[in-house]
C-alpha cells in the first residue's frame, strides 16, 4: 500500500468481507487503490453500479434529481458495451423512482462509497479515489466520449431548464416581490444570475462537450459564449477567457469571416472577451480585441458596451486625459453630448432645469419611472464617466455639463443608478449659487 492509509483501510475491509482465499487472490491481483475500489464497485448490483459510474462523470458532489435526469438521458441513448443493464427509468419524473434511486445511493453510503447528510438530496463520493474508480469502469475512449456527449447535453439542458424556471418565478406575482433573479449587462443583455446548482452543471457540461470531438462548430461556439458570459457574471474571469478562446476557435471554423456569417454571436463573444481581458489587466490583448470589434461593429450602439470597458481600462491605467477624451468622443458619436459650445449649453440647460424644479416637487421626481431602455442606461453611464473624468482632470466644463445631461436624460427616459449623483451634484450647485 506504500503507506497509503485509504488503500490500507480498503484492503483490510476487503479481507474482512471476503473469504480468505478470495481475499488473498484480490491482494495479489490489485496494484492500486483505484483498482481495488473499482472491483468493489463492480460487485455492486447493476443499477447501483450504473448510478455510480454516471455520478462520477457529473462531479464529486451531486444532486439526486440531476443524477436521475442523467440516467434517463443515457437510457434513451444507451450503448450495450457501456453497461449490460438498462435502468428502467421513465421519461417523466416520478417521486417513486427518485425514492428508489435514493435507496440505491443509501446502499452505497452503507458500503462506504458515498456520504450524505440525513434529509439532504445531495450525495458526495466518500473519497476522490472512489470517483476515479467509478470512472475507470469505462475503459474505452469511444465509450467515454459517447457518455460525455449525452451527459454533457443532459447537464446543459438541466441548466437551461433551471434558468427558465427562475425566469417564470420572477415573472409570477409571487416572485415579483422577491430578490431579482436576473442581471442586466451593460450591453442590455439579461443573463440569469446563476445562484442555482445548474450554474456549476453548465461548466461541467461544457468541459465534457469540449473534450469530445464535434463537427457541430456552431453549437460549440454558442455554448462556449454562453459559458463565458456566465463565468464573467460569477467573477470567474480566467474561466471566461478559456471559454471565449474555445468559442473563437469554433466560430472561425464556420466561416473565414465569422463576423459576416455569425455577426450577433461574434459580437457577444468579443464583448465578453474584451471586457474580461481588460478586467484582468491584460491591456494589450484587450485593446487588440477592442480594435477588432470597433472595426467590425455595424453601429455605434454595438460599440458602446466595449467603449465603456475601454474607458474603464484607461481609468485603471491612470490615463486621465485619454480616459476623458475617449468618453467624450464616444458620447458625441452617439449624439448625447455637444461637440462645441459646451459651456453655453451647460448654462442654458441649467436655467431650464431650475425652471423645471420650481414647477415640480420632490414627489414628482420620485414618481419618475425606472428607465428600461438599455441604450439609455449605457448612455447615462457614459456621461457619468465623463463627470468622473472631469473631476479627475479638474475640467470645470465637464464637471458642470455632464451631471446636467444625466438629469435631462432622467427626466426624459426615467431614473437609473447614475441619476443619484447627478441630482446630488445639481442640488449642491444650486445651494452654492
C-alpha positions in Angstrom: 0.0 0.0 0.0 3.1 2.3 0.2 1.9 4.0 3.3 -1.5 5.0 1.7 -3.9 5.0 4.7 -7.0 4.8 2.5 -5.6 2.0 0.4 -4.8 0.1 3.6 -8.3 0.6 5.0 -9.9 -0.6 1.8 -7.6 -3.6 1.7 -8.5 -4.6 5.3 -12.2 -4.1 4.5 -11.9 -6.4 1.5 -10.1 -9.0 3.6 -12.8 -8.7 6.3 -15.8 -9.1 3.9 -14.3 -11.8 1.6 -13.3 -15.4 2.1 -9.7 -15.9 2.9 -8.9 -17.5 -0.5 -10.7 -14.7 -2.4 -9.1 -12.0 -0.4 -5.6 -13.5 -1.0 -6.3 -13.6 -4.7 -7.5 -10.0 -4.7 -4.4 -8.8 -2.8 -2.2 -10.4 -5.3 -4.0 -9.0 -8.4 -4.6 -5.5 -7.1 -1.9 -3.0 -7.9 -3.5 0.3 -6.8 -6.3 1.7 -4.6 -8.3 2.8 -7.7 -8.2 -0.8 -9.0 -9.3 -2.1 -5.6 -12.2 0.3 -5.2 -13.2 -0.3 -8.8 -13.5 -4.0 -8.1 -15.7 -3.2 -5.1 -18.0 -1.0 -7.2 -18.1 -3.7 -9.9 -19.5 -6.1 -7.4 -22.5 -3.8 -6.6 -25.9 -4.6 -8.1 -26.1 -3.4 -11.7 -28.4 -0.4 -11.0 -26.1 1.0 -8.3 -23.1 0.3 -10.5 -24.6 2.3 -13.3 -25.6 5.2 -11.0 -22.1 5.4 -9.5 -20.5 5.5 -12.9 -22.8 8.2 -14.2 -22.4 10.2 -11.0 -18.6 10.1 -11.2 -18.8 11.9 -14.5 -21.1 14.6 -13.0 -19.0 15.9 -10.2 -17.7 14.9 -6.7 -20.9 16.2 -5.1 -24.1 15.7 -7.0 -27.9 16.2 -6.7 -30.2 13.2 -6.9 -32.5 15.0 -9.4 -29.6 15.7 -11.7 -28.4 12.1 -11.5 -32.0 10.9 -12.3 -32.1 13.2 -15.3 -28.7 12.0 -16.5 -29.7 8.3 -16.1 -32.8 9.0 -18.2 -30.8 10.6 -20.9 -28.3 7.7 -21.0 -31.1 5.1 -21.1 -32.6 6.8 -24.1 -29.2 6.6 -25.9 -27.7 3.6 -24.1 -24.9 1.6 -25.7 -24.6 -2.0 -24.8 -20.9 -2.0 -24.1 -21.3 0.7 -21.5 -23.3 -1.5 -19.2 -25.2 -4.7 -19.8 -28.0 -3.4 -17.6 -30.5 -0.8 -18.6 -32.1 1.1 -15.7 -35.8 1.2 -16.3 -36.3 4.9 -15.6 -39.2 6.7 -17.3 -39.1 9.9 -19.3 -41.2 11.9 -16.8 -40.0 12.5 -13.3 -41.7 10.2 -10.7 -41.4 10.5 -7.0 -41.3 6.7 -6.6 -38.3 6.4 -8.9 -36.5 9.2 -7.1 -37.0 7.3 -3.8 -35.8 4.1 -5.5 -32.6 5.9 -6.6 -32.1 7.4 -3.1 -32.3 3.8 -1.7 -29.6 2.7 -4.1 -27.4 5.6 -3.1 -28.1 4.9 0.6 -26.8 1.4 0.0 -23.6 2.9 -1.4 -23.4 5.1 1.7 -23.5 1.9 3.9 -20.8 0.4 1.7 -18.6 3.4 2.3 -18.6 4.6 -1.3 -20.7 7.7 -0.8 -21.6 10.1 2.1 -24.8 12.0 2.7 -26.4 14.3 5.3 -29.7 12.8 6.6 -32.6 14.6 4.9 -30.5 16.0 2.1 -30.8 15.0 -1.6 -27.1 15.8 -2.2 -24.6 12.9 -2.1 -20.9 13.0 -2.5 -18.2 10.4 -3.0 -16.5 9.4 0.2 -13.1 9.8 -1.3 -11.8 11.1 -4.6 -10.4 7.7 -5.4 -13.9 6.3 -5.4 -14.9 8.8 -8.1 -11.8 7.9 -10.1 -12.5 4.2 -9.6 -16.1 4.6 -10.9 -14.8 6.5 -14.0 -12.2 3.8 -14.7 -15.0 1.2 -15.2 -15.5 2.7 -18.7 -12.1 1.8 -20.2 -12.5 2.7 -23.9 -12.2 6.2 -25.2 -15.1 5.8 -27.7 -17.5 4.8 -24.9 -16.2 7.6 -22.6 -16.8 10.1 -25.4 -20.3 8.9 -26.0 -21.1 9.1 -22.3 -19.6 12.6 -22.1 -21.6 13.7 -25.1 -25.0 12.6 -23.8 -24.2 13.6 -20.2 -23.0 17.0 -21.3 -26.1 17.6 -23.3 -28.3 16.5 -20.4 -26.5 18.8 -17.9 -26.7 21.7 -20.4 -30.5 21.2 -20.7 -30.7 20.9 -16.9 -29.0 24.3 -16.5 -31.3 25.9 -19.1 -34.4 24.4 -17.5 -33.4 25.9 -14.2 -33.0 29.2 -15.8 -36.4 29.0 -17.4 -37.9 28.2 -14.0 -36.2 31.1 -12.4 -37.4 33.5 -15.1 -41.0 32.2 -14.7 -40.8 32.7 -10.9 -39.5 36.2 -11.4 -42.5 37.0 -13.7 -45.0 35.4 -11.4 -46.9 37.5 -8.9 -45.2 35.6 -6.0 -41.8 36.3 -7.4 -42.1 40.0 -8.2 -41.6 40.9 -4.5 -38.6 38.8 -4.1 -34.9 39.3 -5.0 -34.1 39.7 -8.7 -33.0 36.5 -10.3 -31.5 38.2 -13.4 -28.6 40.5 -14.1 -28.6 43.0 -16.9 -25.2 43.5 -18.6 -24.0 46.9 -19.8 -25.0 45.9 -23.3 -28.6 45.3 -22.2 -28.3 41.5 -22.3 -30.3 39.9 -19.5 -28.5 37.0 -18.0 -29.9 34.8 -15.3 -27.8 35.2 -12.1 -26.6 31.6 -11.7 -27.5 31.1 -8.0 -29.0 27.6 -8.6 -27.0 24.4 -8.8 -27.4 24.4 -12.6 -24.7 27.1 -12.9 -22.0 24.6 -11.9 -23.5 22.0 -14.1 -23.3 24.3 -17.1 -19.5 24.4 -16.7 -19.3 20.6 -16.2 -21.4 20.1 -19.3 -19.1 22.4 -21.3 -16.0 20.6 -20.1 -17.5 17.3 -21.2 -18.6 18.6 -24.6 -15.4 20.5 -25.2 -13.4 17.3 -24.6 -15.2 15.4 -27.2 -14.5 15.9 -31.0 -17.5 17.6 -32.7 -18.4 18.7 -36.2 -21.2 21.0 -34.9 -19.0 24.1 -34.6 -21.9 26.5 -34.3 -23.3 24.7 -31.3 -19.9 24.5 -29.7 -19.4 28.2 -30.3 -22.8 29.2 -28.9 -22.3 27.0 -25.9 -18.9 28.5 -25.1 -20.1 32.0 -25.5 -22.9 31.3 -23.1 -20.4 29.8 -20.7 -18.1 32.8 -21.0 -20.9 35.1 -20.2 -22.0 33.2 -17.1 -18.4 32.8 -15.9 -18.0 36.5 -16.2 -21.2 37.1 -14.2 -19.8 34.9 -11.5 -16.5 36.6 -11.5 -14.7 33.5 -12.8 -12.7 35.6 -15.2 -10.0 33.1 -16.1 -12.6 30.5 -16.9 -14.5 33.1 -19.0 -11.3 33.7 -21.1 -10.9 29.9 -21.5 -14.4 29.5 -23.0 -14.0 32.7 -25.0 -10.9 31.3 -26.7 -12.6 28.0 -27.4 -15.6 29.8 -28.9 -13.3 31.9 -31.1 -11.7 28.8 -32.4 -15.0 27.1 -33.1 -16.6 30.2 -34.7 -13.5 30.5 -37.0 -14.2 27.0 -38.4 -17.7 28.1 -39.5 -16.6 30.7 -42.0 -13.4 32.5 -42.9 -15.1 35.7 -41.8 -17.2 34.9 -38.7 -18.4 38.5 -38.4 -20.1 38.1 -41.7 -21.5 34.6 -41.1 -22.5 35.0 -37.4 -22.5 38.7 -36.6 -24.6 38.6 -33.4 -22.6 35.6 -32.0 -19.3 37.2 -32.8 -20.4 40.5 -31.2 -21.4 38.7 -28.0 -18.1 36.8 -27.9 -15.9 39.9 -28.4 -17.9 41.9 -25.9 -17.4 39.4 -23.1 -13.9 38.5 -24.1 -12.7 42.1 -24.3 -14.4 43.0 -21.0 -12.7 40.1 -19.2 -9.2 40.7 -20.6 -9.3 44.3 -19.6 -10.7 43.5 -16.2 -7.8 41.1 -15.6 -5.3 43.9 -16.6 -4.4 42.2 -19.9 -4.5 45.6 -21.6 -2.5 44.8 -24.8 -4.8 41.8 -25.6 -7.9 43.7 -24.5 -7.1 46.7 -26.7 -6.4 44.4 -29.7 -9.8 42.8 -29.2 -11.4 46.3 -28.8 -9.9 47.4 -32.0 -11.2 44.4 -33.9 -14.7 44.9 -32.5 -14.7 48.6 -33.4 -13.6 47.7 -37.0 -16.4 45.1 -37.4 -19.3 46.7 -35.5 -22.2 47.8 -37.7 -23.3 50.7 -35.5 -22.1 52.9 -32.7 -24.6 51.4 -30.4 -23.0 48.0 -30.9 -19.6 49.5 -29.9 -20.9 51.3 -26.8 -20.5 48.5 -24.2 -17.0 47.8 -25.3 -16.3 51.5 -25.4 -17.2 51.7 -21.7 -14.9 48.8 -21.0 -12.2 50.6 -22.8 -12.8 53.8 -20.8 -12.7 51.8 -17.5 -9.3 50.3 -18.6 -7.9 53.7 -19.3 -9.1 54.9 -15.9 -7.3 51.9 -14.2 -4.1 52.8 -16.1 -4.4 56.3 -14.8 -4.5 57.7 -18.4 -6.6 60.7 -17.3 -6.6 62.7 -20.5 -7.2 59.7 -22.7 -9.9 58.4 -20.4 -11.8 61.7 -20.6 -11.3 62.3 -24.3 -12.4 58.7 -25.2 -15.6 59.0 -23.2 -16.4 62.4 -24.6 -15.7 61.3 -28.2 -18.0 58.2 -27.8 -20.8 60.4 -26.3 -20.5 62.8 -29.2 -20.7 60.0 -31.7 -24.0 58.7 -30.4 -25.3 62.3 -30.2 -25.8 62.7 -26.5 -23.1 65.3 -25.9 -22.4 68.5 -27.7 -19.3 68.9 -29.9 -19.0 72.6 -29.4 -20.3 75.4 -27.2 -20.3 73.1 -24.1 -20.2 75.9 -21.5 -23.0 77.8 -23.2 -25.0 74.5 -23.4 -24.4 73.9 -19.7 -25.6 77.4 -18.7 -28.7 77.2 -20.9 -29.8 73.8 -19.7 -29.1 74.7 -16.1 -31.6 77.6 -16.4 -34.1 75.2 -17.9 -33.6 72.8 -15.1 -34.0 75.5 -12.4 -37.3 76.4 -14.1 -38.4 72.8 -14.1 -37.6 72.2 -10.4 -39.6 75.3 -9.4 -42.7 73.8 -11.0 -42.3 70.3 -9.7 -41.9 68.8 -6.2 -39.7 66.0 -4.9 -42.7 63.7 -5.1 -43.0 64.4 -8.8 -39.3 63.4 -9.3 -39.7 60.2 -7.2 -42.7 59.2 -9.4 -40.5 59.1 -12.5 -40.3 55.5 -13.9 -37.2 53.4 -13.9 -35.5 53.5 -17.2 -36.0 50.3 -19.2 -34.1 51.2 -22.4 -30.7 49.6 -22.2 -29.3 52.1 -24.7 -30.3 55.0 -22.4 -28.7 53.2 -19.4 -25.4 52.9 -21.3 -25.6 56.5 -22.4 -26.1 57.8 -18.9 -23.3 55.6 -17.7 -21.0 57.1 -20.3 -21.9 60.6 -19.3 -21.4 59.6 -15.7 -17.9 58.6 -16.7 -17.4 62.0 -18.3 -18.4 63.6 -15.0 -15.8 61.5 -13.1 -13.2 62.3 -15.7 -14.0 66.0 -15.3 -13.4 65.7 -11.6 -10.1 63.8 -12.1 -8.8 66.3 -14.6 -10.4 69.3 -12.9 -12.2 70.3 -16.1 -15.0 72.6 -14.9 -16.9 72.5 -18.2 -17.4 68.7 -18.0 -18.0 68.8 -14.2 -20.9 71.2 -14.9 -22.3 69.8 -18.1 -22.2 66.0 -17.6 -24.5 65.9 -14.5 -26.9 68.2 -16.2 -27.1 65.9 -19.2 -27.8 62.9 -16.9 -30.6 64.8 -15.2 -32.1 65.8 -18.6 -32.0 62.2 -19.7 -33.5 61.1 -16.4 -36.4 63.4 -16.8 -37.0 62.2 -20.4 -36.4 58.5 -20.1 -36.5 57.5 -16.4 -34.4 57.0 -13.3 -31.3 54.8 -13.1 -28.5 54.4 -10.6 -26.5 57.2 -12.4 -29.2 59.7 -11.7 -28.4 59.9 -7.9 -25.0 61.5 -8.3 -26.4 64.0 -10.9 -29.2 65.1 -8.7 -27.0 65.4 -5.6 -24.4 67.4 -7.6 -27.1 69.7 -9.0 -28.6 70.3 -5.6 -25.1 71.2 -4.2 -24.6 73.5 -7.1 -28.0 75.2 -6.6 -27.2 75.8 -2.9 -23.8 77.3 -3.6 -25.2 79.7 -6.2 
